[in-house]
């Protein structure tokens, strides 16, 4: 037949393809039908077609396999939450920007044209909004729910028209912003941070006459998500209400919109370009036809598609539309969504099956040579007039790297080699980082390519080289032996900023100037120091280092540039009257922001103090902006200042420092071209792997985190004594590592214990001077290295040291990539309230200072010892360690907007104590080491738990009630609505009911009711409820409350779990709540029942002890199935007597519940310090017995109490409850 088939186990034949579809590629015979079959079986692909294509190459015509496929629009990958998080991240970052409060009610930020990319004119946006508001107003809204309030464009105009407005949004900053703005206004507004599909989390039973979903649907991940939202919205609609779906992007007109865009931008296009662009649309598009089917799916609704106002003509009026769904009674689902029959929507590109995933799945079922070289998604397959596949109309596949990954050749050699690859592979474009085999190469073409490259380079290139070094950049580096880096000198002026400069400049622009990145150096001049000579020395340095006489601004493309100028530095000289004035002016000058576009990034100023007529003190301030300097640069600056000063004072007019090979701008220019291709990819891959899934540090703070970093900071210092310092040095030596590694590991442990997290990322400065040409330059070279430590239970400190040491070595071999570039490449969520990736920095730094040289310089100028405050911080916390002296000196720079001074003082105490314990027992698991001092431990564990008080621990709760009834029989015991009941009456009725309960139980079960017998009470809040509780306790049982409004499943579960043989209820509940309770087990306890008219057969005798169960209370079940908590009489008696004491004539304030012990512990059950997060454990007289019928969970949550005193043990208080809080 020519058909290729195979037997299936049950004897059927499965059609695979035609044998005339067999092709030979690279020596392999391939059945295209088999490849097509495999492709069609990939989840998410509805239809597939595979064919062999040819292209001309340097080795002749070459065949390759191309797979064409149509996505299954019913297939929904399990990544809805990822897509929603992406949108949430985007809008969180947008709405975290500061908004002018005067424009908050008409904020059209972000409304840009799809066609032009520019903001839509404000006049048109206002007309658009007026049109939407008019349509909503016609619905006569009173009780409104808006799903996706956004910037409030609809909410604020509607507030004066409606009685109540409920809004929800996926972005928390949006909700926070509106709450703050609306504070104090007289509108009934409820705002919730919820996704569109979380409407069911709004208050139960709440219905709305108008539900608005405007310009939101396009951000939904799939039509299935939209269906889910719509179904939940209809459930919340009042019987005569309406849903307004506004600004829906029209699927039917989308290709016309794309064509308009191509045409306006004067870009060449064809039908395939339009189809490809449509397939890559990230947003959800829905055609009006989709809504035509809704009336068939829902009962009692009417759907209208609204026309847009023609007063404005743009893409909002032409390619979007509105829909009103009106309820005509209670809307109900008739049948589910049949999206398979409805093609009026797309699959957003973010939710589509990725080509990489398809290839990965194919590679598991097909040999490598059968996996398609190219994949092409299609909206539909082209058909002939007879309805068969039109193979000729299938588009040519895309071969080669995507445009976004393309790195063009720049040198003559690179251009020549790229041309060879294009000729051999038969493709139009080759970049220097393209993978030879990924863009169509194979072993045959590799032979020809290596031969042609060898001839051109006059250097042998073997085929094996091409397999090992797969890109042109790699091959050239290998062939040319580029083991050393040569940064070229250029005459470019202006020049681009380095990556590090770019970030600082952005911060300067955003903040409008900040002192956070100043590097002030204040020197006191020795008597006789020549100020004129210092002037000359300063000027020589500025002339030598171009970066110090550069301004920074934007070019015409709004990119940051640095421009070198020839003008000398303006050095100031002033006279002050005394030390106090000196320190005041110094502080002002140190903290005054730079205007980098107008002034050099360095200032020099001399301050002279006239102490008397004959003597004068002089202080020199050199304040440099970090954008032009770093720690290494400061050392270079001081060395050169001293050298020039000495030469000038000695009259050495011929003195010159060795010339600089390059300037900082040359490095910045080179850095941008160097960090591409394989080097970038390799380093990025390392950091992506290293930082994948890293956690944001959540340190407990004293104040809420400001919406934006304010850079306000302060310092506190500390000293490690000589014994500890020496032990640290010895520990580093024994483990073959550095002090930096040892204290970095200790800092990670400290932060872990404070935050309760095991994944800790800390930033450290790296000098980044590995290239010889950069070592004598002044400039901003320092890079930030991220140190990530994942701490594990049971790990010793020495083991952690080895781990951190290896990480340091690996990180330092991947330090070329600037931190700023890493942040961009990793796609780190931008959060202006904190530093990206890490919030704590750490450094033990030495820039090679020579003690003798420093001593020489001090002959002329030495560090100023006065008070000149520089109050700034870049991070939440910065740890600075100086290991130059016998005793290690440290300081913590902290954000004063987050931490109090006392808190940092405690943290330093815990840090030093932790270090002492770590060096004393480095092999001990650090998880077992606590931070508390002896005094702090006693306060938290003992003094704050001094709650022991006497209470009737051997009595039951109903015994206490009976005693009260005897004391005050005629006093009112119970009030419910207009009804009252005295203690005497309540005691009598509960006795009668207790007697009835015991009698009925005996009759129905043939057994006596014994302690711990569980009897559910399904009662409304009423007099009967209190009577029943007391009666059941008197009868010796334990009650189990069941709210009549509980869902049937919950009621059935509780009845089953308690194995209830008796149930107390009220007669009317079955009708009102539709309860189906087992009649053979039910007792009606309404107060009009005859049982209350019976004679009491004496006083009810005691059937319970204090250690018996009083009741079972079931948890909500939000984290799984409900759990029954077993509470004993003594637990209840303790709480009751405590409350009676507190609510006496003079209630006590701020007192703990008597006989209750509370502990805040870490994962090892070690008490944590004040302010540190830990889990709450509770013990004492109030502790429940455990979970009903769940011994495993009881053992897990009710654990032995390691803090129990002898008195606690005697009382039986030997357990703690892990709250999970």
Secondary structure, 3 states (H helix, E strand, C coil): CCEEEEECCCCCEEEEEEHHHEEEECCEEEEHHHHHHHHHCCCCEEEEEEEEEEEEECCEEEEEEEEEEEECCCCCCCCHHHHHHHHHHHHHHHHCCCCCCCCHHHCCCCCECCCCCCECCHHHHHHHHHHHHHHHHCCCCCEEEEECCCCCCCHHHHCCCCCEEEEEECCHHHHHHHHHHHCCCCCCEEEEECCHHHHHHCCCCCCEEEEEEECCHHHCCCHHHHHHHHHHHHHCEEEEEEEEEEEEECCCCHHHHHHHHHHHCCCCCCHHHHHHHHHCCCCCCECHHHHHCHHHHEEEEEEEEECCCCCCCCHHHHCEEEEEEEEEEEEEECCCCCHHHCCCECCCHHHCCCHHHHHHHHHHHCCHHHCCCEEEEECCCCECCCCCECHHHCCCCCCCCCHHHCCCCCCHHHHHHHHHHHHHHCCCCCCCCCCCCCCCCCHHHHHHHHHHHHHHHCCCCCHHHHHHCCCHHHHHHHHHCCCCCCCCCCCCCCEECCHHHHHHHHHHHHHCCCCCCEEEEEEEECCCCCHHHHHHHHHHHHHHCHHHHEEEEECCCCCEEEEECCCCCCCEEEEECCHHHHHHHHHHHHHCCCCCCCCCCEEEEEEEEECCCCCEEEEEEEEEEHHHCCHHHHHHHHHHHHHHHHHHHCCCCCCCCCCCCCCHHHHHHHHHHHCCHHHHHHHHHHHHHHHCCCCCCCCCCCCCCCCCCCCCEEEEEEEECHHHHHHHHHHHHHCCCCHHHHHHHHHHHHHHHHHCCCEEEEEEEECCCCCHHHCCCCCCCCEEEEEEEECCCCCEHHHHHHHHHHHHHHHHCCCCCCHHHHHHHCCCCCCCCCCCCCCEEEEECCCCCCHHHHHHHCCCEEECCCCCCCCCCCCCEEEEEECCCCCEEEEEEEECCCCCHHHHHHHHHHHHHHHHHHHHCCCCEHHHCCCCCHHHHHHHHHHHHCCCCCCCCCCCHHHHHHHHHHHCCCCEEEEECCEEEEHHHHHHHHHHHHHHHHHHHHHHHCCCCCCCCEEEEECCCCHHHHHHHHHHHHCCCEEEEECCCCCHHHHHHHHHHHCCCCEEECCCHHHHHCCCCCHHHEEECCCCCHHHHCCCCCCCCCCCCCCCEEEEEECCCCCCCCCEEEEEHHHHHHHHHHHHHHCCCCCCCCCCCCCEEEEEECCCCCECCCCCCCEEEEEECCCCCEECCCHHHHHHHEEECCCCCHHHHHHCCCEEEECCC
